[in-house]
Amino acid sequence: MHVYREDEIEYFDSDEDTDDEDPFVGKSEYVLSENWDFVIDRKRRHGDLKATTYFKCKPHENKAFDLNTKQWAKLLYFHKKIDNEVNALVNKSRPVNFRVQIGDYCFVSTKDDWDYVQIFERLPEPLKIFAKDMCPACSYDPYHEGISISFNDWRLLLEFIPTIHKQYPEVA
């Protein structure tokens, strides 16, 4: 019978490979505002290189809103349409009530009288009991988990996209 040391158990439970010299592993943070950073974290998991994208809430360092690869790809696919709606809101050229689904329960939304873009996940019915534990600054509705980024933050994210794609071609 072998008794495992605590550090051995952590190694077995860890999803990450331990090669610290890997030149492809890295993390980049793009500052959107005093409240939000956009982060891309590239790690090796079981030998495969995986990139994770998420919005990090600065006032609450342990709070973040993740976008999986499919959601990020759909956000990129619809970013021009979203930007057109944002421009219509800023210019007050027409009424806006826009929502697009970018994943299973994930949506992007903006409408009249808002000065932000919401990226949120509508919680399925069984998960609504956990909504009360969410950060009030990060969530705008007890049945949603998500973020509201200002139009300036949205435009800054769009400006970062070419740089992100150059540094992280797997998320392009």
DRENDO-1510 file (C-alpha; in Angstrom, 1 decimal, always signed):
<recs>
REC; n; res; u; v; w
REC; 1; MET; +0.0; +0.0; +0.0 .
REC; 2; HIS; +1.4; +3.4; -1.0 .
REC; 3; VAL; +0.5; +6.5; +0.9 .
REC; 4; TYR; +0.5; +9.6; -1.3 .
REC; 5; ARG; +2.0; +12.8; -0.2 .
REC; 6; GLU; -0.2; +15.9; -0.4 .
REC; 7; ASP; +1.8; +17.4; -3.4 .
REC; 8; GLU; +1.4; +14.1; -5.3 .
REC; 9; ILE; -2.3; +14.2; -4.8 .
REC; 10; GLU; -2.5; +17.7; -6.1 .
REC; 11; TYR; -0.6; +16.6; -9.2 .
REC; 12; PHE; -3.0; +13.8; -9.8 .
REC; 13; ASP; -6.0; +16.1; -9.4 .
REC; 14; SER; -4.6; +18.9; -11.5 .
REC; 15; ASP; -5.9; +19.4; -15.0 .
REC; 16; GLU; -2.8; +21.3; -16.0 .
REC; 17; ASP; +0.5; +20.0; -17.1 .
REC; 18; THR; +3.5; +21.1; -15.1 .
REC; 19; ASP; +5.9; +22.2; -17.8 .
REC; 20; ASP; +6.7; +25.8; -16.8 .
REC; 21; GLU; +9.2; +26.2; -19.7 .
REC; 22; ASP; +6.5; +25.8; -22.4 .
REC; 23; PRO; +6.7; +28.9; -24.6 .
REC; 24; PHE; +3.1; +28.6; -25.7 .
REC; 25; VAL; +1.7; +28.8; -22.2 .
REC; 26; GLY; +0.8; +32.3; -21.1 .
REC; 27; LYS; -1.7; +34.8; -19.9 .
REC; 28; SER; -2.6; +38.2; -21.2 .
REC; 29; GLU; -4.8; +40.8; -19.6 .
REC; 30; TYR; -6.3; +43.6; -21.6 .
REC; 31; VAL; -7.5; +46.6; -19.5 .
REC; 32; LEU; -11.0; +47.7; -20.6 .
REC; 33; SER; -11.8; +50.1; -17.7 .
REC; 34; GLU; -11.3; +50.5; -13.9 .
REC; 35; ASN; -13.9; +47.7; -13.4 .
REC; 36; TRP; -13.1; +45.2; -16.2 .
REC; 37; ASP; -10.2; +43.3; -17.7 .
REC; 38; PHE; -10.4; +40.9; -20.6 .
REC; 39; VAL; -8.1; +38.0; -20.0 .
REC; 40; ILE; -6.9; +35.2; -22.2 .
REC; 41; ASP; -5.2; +32.3; -20.4 .
REC; 42; ARG; -3.4; +29.6; -22.4 .
REC; 43; LYS; -2.5; +26.4; -20.6 .
REC; 44; ARG; -1.7; +22.8; -21.4 .
REC; 45; ARG; -4.3; +20.3; -20.3 .
REC; 46; HIS; -3.6; +16.7; -20.8 .
REC; 47; GLY; -1.1; +17.6; -23.5 .
REC; 48; ASP; -3.5; +19.8; -25.5 .
REC; 49; LEU; -3.1; +23.6; -25.6 .
REC; 50; LYS; -6.3; +25.3; -24.4 .
REC; 51; ALA; -7.1; +28.9; -24.3 .
REC; 52; THR; -9.7; +30.4; -22.0 .
REC; 53; THR; -11.2; +33.8; -22.4 .
REC; 54; TYR; -13.0; +35.7; -19.7 .
REC; 55; PHE; -13.9; +39.1; -18.3 .
REC; 56; LYS; -12.5; +39.7; -14.9 .
REC; 57; CYS; -14.2; +42.0; -12.4 .
REC; 58; LYS; -11.5; +44.2; -10.8 .
REC; 59; PRO; -13.4; +45.2; -7.7 .
REC; 60; HIS; -14.0; +41.5; -6.9 .
REC; 61; GLU; -10.8; +39.7; -8.0 .
REC; 62; ASN; -12.3; +36.2; -7.6 .
REC; 63; LYS; -15.3; +37.0; -9.9 .
REC; 64; ALA; -15.1; +36.5; -13.6 .
REC; 65; PHE; -17.4; +35.8; -16.5 .
REC; 66; ASP; -16.0; +33.0; -18.8 .
REC; 67; LEU; -16.6; +32.6; -22.5 .
REC; 68; ASN; -16.0; +29.2; -23.9 .
REC; 69; THR; -14.5; +28.8; -27.4 .
REC; 70; LYS; -17.9; +28.6; -29.1 .
REC; 71; GLN; -19.2; +31.7; -27.3 .
REC; 72; TRP; -16.1; +33.7; -28.1 .
REC; 73; ALA; -16.3; +32.6; -31.8 .
REC; 74; LYS; -20.0; +33.7; -31.9 .
REC; 75; LEU; -19.3; +37.0; -30.2 .
REC; 76; LEU; -16.7; +37.6; -32.9 .
REC; 77; TYR; -19.1; +36.6; -35.6 .
REC; 78; PHE; -21.8; +39.0; -34.3 .
REC; 79; HIS; -19.5; +41.8; -33.2 .
REC; 80; LYS; -20.2; +44.0; -36.2 .
REC; 81; LYS; -24.0; +43.7; -35.7 .
REC; 82; ILE; -23.6; +44.4; -32.0 .
REC; 83; ASP; -21.4; +47.4; -32.8 .
REC; 84; ASN; -24.0; +48.7; -35.3 .
REC; 85; GLU; -26.6; +48.5; -32.5 .
REC; 86; VAL; -24.3; +50.3; -30.1 .
REC; 87; ASN; -23.7; +53.1; -32.7 .
REC; 88; ALA; -27.5; +53.4; -33.2 .
REC; 89; LEU; -27.9; +53.9; -29.4 .
REC; 90; VAL; -25.1; +56.4; -29.2 .
REC; 91; ASN; -26.4; +58.4; -32.1 .
REC; 92; LYS; -30.0; +57.9; -31.1 .
REC; 93; SER; -30.8; +57.3; -34.8 .
REC; 94; ARG; -33.4; +54.6; -34.2 .
REC; 95; PRO; -35.0; +52.5; -31.5 .
REC; 96; VAL; -32.8; +49.5; -30.4 .
REC; 97; ASN; -33.9; +46.3; -28.7 .
REC; 98; PHE; -31.2; +43.8; -29.6 .
REC; 99; ARG; -30.4; +40.4; -28.2 .
REC; 100; VAL; -28.4; +37.6; -29.8 .
REC; 101; GLN; -27.6; +34.2; -28.5 .
REC; 102; ILE; -23.9; +33.3; -28.5 .
REC; 103; GLY; -24.1; +29.9; -26.7 .
REC; 104; ASP; -26.3; +27.5; -25.0 .
REC; 105; TYR; -27.6; +29.9; -22.3 .
REC; 106; CYS; -25.3; +32.9; -23.2 .
REC; 107; PHE; -26.6; +36.1; -24.8 .
REC; 108; VAL; -25.4; +39.6; -25.7 .
REC; 109; SER; -28.0; +42.3; -25.4 .
REC; 110; THR; -28.4; +46.1; -25.6 .
REC; 111; LYS; -31.5; +48.3; -25.9 .
REC; 112; ASP; -32.8; +51.9; -25.6 .
REC; 113; ASP; -32.0; +53.7; -22.3 .
REC; 114; TRP; -29.0; +51.5; -21.7 .
REC; 115; ASP; -25.5; +52.8; -21.9 .
REC; 116; TYR; -23.8; +49.4; -21.8 .
REC; 117; VAL; -23.6; +46.0; -23.5 .
REC; 118; GLN; -24.7; +43.1; -21.5 .
REC; 119; ILE; -23.1; +39.7; -21.9 .
REC; 120; PHE; -24.9; +37.2; -19.8 .
REC; 121; GLU; -25.9; +33.7; -19.2 .
REC; 122; ARG; -29.5; +33.0; -18.4 .
REC; 123; LEU; -29.5; +30.5; -15.7 .
REC; 124; PRO; -31.4; +27.3; -16.3 .
REC; 125; GLU; -34.3; +26.8; -13.8 .
REC; 126; PRO; -32.4; +24.4; -11.4 .
REC; 127; LEU; -29.5; +26.8; -11.0 .
REC; 128; LYS; -31.5; +29.8; -10.0 .
REC; 129; ILE; -31.2; +28.9; -6.3 .
REC; 130; PHE; -27.5; +29.9; -6.6 .
REC; 131; ALA; -28.2; +33.3; -8.0 .
REC; 132; LYS; -28.4; +35.0; -4.6 .
REC; 133; ASP; -24.6; +34.3; -4.1 .
REC; 134; MET; -23.5; +36.4; -7.1 .
REC; 135; CYS; -21.7; +39.6; -6.9 .
REC; 136; PRO; -24.2; +42.5; -7.2 .
REC; 137; ALA; -21.7; +44.6; -9.2 .
REC; 138; CYS; -21.2; +41.7; -11.7 .
REC; 139; SER; -24.8; +40.6; -12.1 .
REC; 140; TYR; -27.8; +42.8; -12.9 .
REC; 141; ASP; -30.6; +40.2; -12.4 .
REC; 142; PRO; -31.0; +37.4; -9.9 .
REC; 143; TYR; -31.6; +34.9; -12.7 .
REC; 144; HIS; -28.7; +36.0; -14.9 .
REC; 145; GLU; -25.0; +35.8; -14.4 .
REC; 146; GLY; -23.1; +38.2; -16.5 .
REC; 147; ILE; -21.6; +41.5; -17.0 .
REC; 148; SER; -22.5; +45.0; -18.2 .
REC; 149; ILE; -19.7; +46.7; -20.0 .
REC; 150; SER; -19.8; +50.3; -21.1 .
REC; 151; PHE; -19.8; +51.3; -24.8 .
REC; 152; ASN; -16.3; +52.5; -24.3 .
REC; 153; ASP; -15.2; +49.2; -22.9 .
REC; 154; TRP; -17.0; +47.4; -25.8 .
REC; 155; ARG; -15.1; +49.6; -28.3 .
REC; 156; LEU; -11.8; +49.0; -26.5 .
REC; 157; LEU; -12.4; +45.2; -26.7 .
REC; 158; LEU; -13.0; +45.5; -30.5 .
REC; 159; GLU; -9.7; +47.4; -30.8 .
REC; 160; PHE; -7.9; +44.6; -28.9 .
REC; 161; ILE; -9.3; +41.8; -31.2 .
REC; 162; PRO; -6.5; +42.1; -33.9 .
REC; 163; THR; -3.8; +42.0; -31.2 .
REC; 164; ILE; -5.5; +39.1; -29.4 .
REC; 165; HIS; -5.7; +37.1; -32.7 .
REC; 166; LYS; -2.1; +37.8; -33.4 .
REC; 167; GLN; -1.0; +36.6; -30.0 .
REC; 168; TYR; -3.5; +33.8; -29.7 .
REC; 169; PRO; -4.4; +32.4; -33.2 .
REC; 170; GLU; -6.3; +29.5; -31.7 .
REC; 171; VAL; -9.1; +31.9; -30.5 .
REC; 172; ALA; -9.3; +33.7; -33.9 .
</recs>
